Amino acid sequence: RVAAEGAIVRYIHPGSRLGVLLEVNCETDFVAAGDVFTQLAGELAMVVASSEVVCVSVDDMPGDMLSKEREVEMGKEDLKSKPEAVRAKIVEGRLEKIKRAYALLEQPALRDNNKTVAEIIKEAIAATGENIQVRRFVKYNLGEGLEKRSNDFAAEVAQQTAKKAEAPAPNKEEPKQEQQAPAQAKPVVQVSAGLVKQLRDKSGAGMMDCKKALGECGGDVEAAVEWLRKKGLSSADKKAGRLAAEGGIVAYIHPGSRLGVLLEVNCETDFVAAGDVFNRLANTVAMQIAANPSLEYVSSEEVPAEVLAREKEIEMGREDLQSKPEAIRAKIADGRVKKLAQERVLLEQPYLLDESKTVSEAVKEAIASCGENIQIRRFSRFVLGEGVEKKVSNLAEEVAAATGAKA
């Protein structure tokens, strides 16, 4: 029976260094709201978090991973003296064991280690009277694959000192005979505490920075916001190249559990990761991903070249461009493709809390505020029943079919 209802559930391990997003399906929203289903889904998310599983069932194991494991097993020393046919048979047996180790349905259940996940799902099916299926999951480990930096403050200080020592001394100019007129002093602007507070609320910058910005901009709050943004963006760009391997895994589940997002955001230290600025940014971005179904990539650099080429081919073939010269057609098509790509890129979107800036600019402002590099690394977005054909119930036909079957 078709199971297209159910729930998207999450599990974030304490410390936010590990997270899981899981879709479990059943047949009706009534069962999805019940205790049997919700307890099962929550347990399955924890099993994913606590194991090394990469697929739901043994049949779902990625082909490239299976090929690699087969190659490793075939090359092991204990099999080299055996005949080819025997080696192949032993390897296939070992691969079956490996597939079970990586498949969620084959793992021991948390509630009873004597039962597998597949068995407790069957028990839930018997209890609810509906088909229940684990459809998909994704698991993030913080900083997975990133090289972590080990801080050596003494070395950093020595390096900075050496750089300053190597810098050429400024050329001293001979004092000029003619006395130059003194530069006209900038008029001092009295900045009230109320203006400083207003600017802090709008920009999130420090008190002294806000006071200086207002002084530079003659007390104009909007101009001071721009001044701070430029100052912040400048310092953020310098920090953007530094390694960010700390941070947090965050999740957003929309009310009703029909939509969920898992997101990894990185920074340089766990101190910043625990702060309000970082967490406000991460949680807002997770909600932004949930609200935008067209998002596929974090940055424009991630958009595959073949995707851009395919989109350009489509645009070049559109009727409204056929009458134009080739060079103009190509230019218009490139512009349209760029716009299409931007619609799929997270960093190019208007920021959820302030649509006058992009997500990229919001990240840079957080960098300026925290003093550390911050990067959005990856995200996954699940919509319940996406791609599953839903069943249209006709009770009269079901009753008639059941009656006919009994007769």
Secondary structure, DSSP 8 states (H G I E B T S, - for coil): ----EEEEEEEE-TTSSEEEEEEEEES-HHHHTSHHHHHHHHHHHHHHHHS---BSSGGGS-HHHHHHHHHHHHT-GGGTTS-HHHHHHHHHHHHHHHHHHHBGGGSB-SS-TTSBHHHHHHHHHHHHTS--EEEEEEEEETTTT-------HHHHHHHHHHHHHHS---------SS--------------HHHHHHHHHHH---HHHHHHHHHHTTT-HHHHHHHHHHHHHHHHHHHTTS---EEEEEEEE-TTSSEEEEEEEEES-HHHHTSHHHHHHHHHHHHHHHH-TT--BSSGGGS-HHHHHHHHHHHHT-GGGTTS-HHHHHHHHHHHHHHHHHHTBGGGSEETTEEEEEHHHHHHHHHHHHTS--EEEEEEEEETTTT-------HHHHHHHHHHHH-
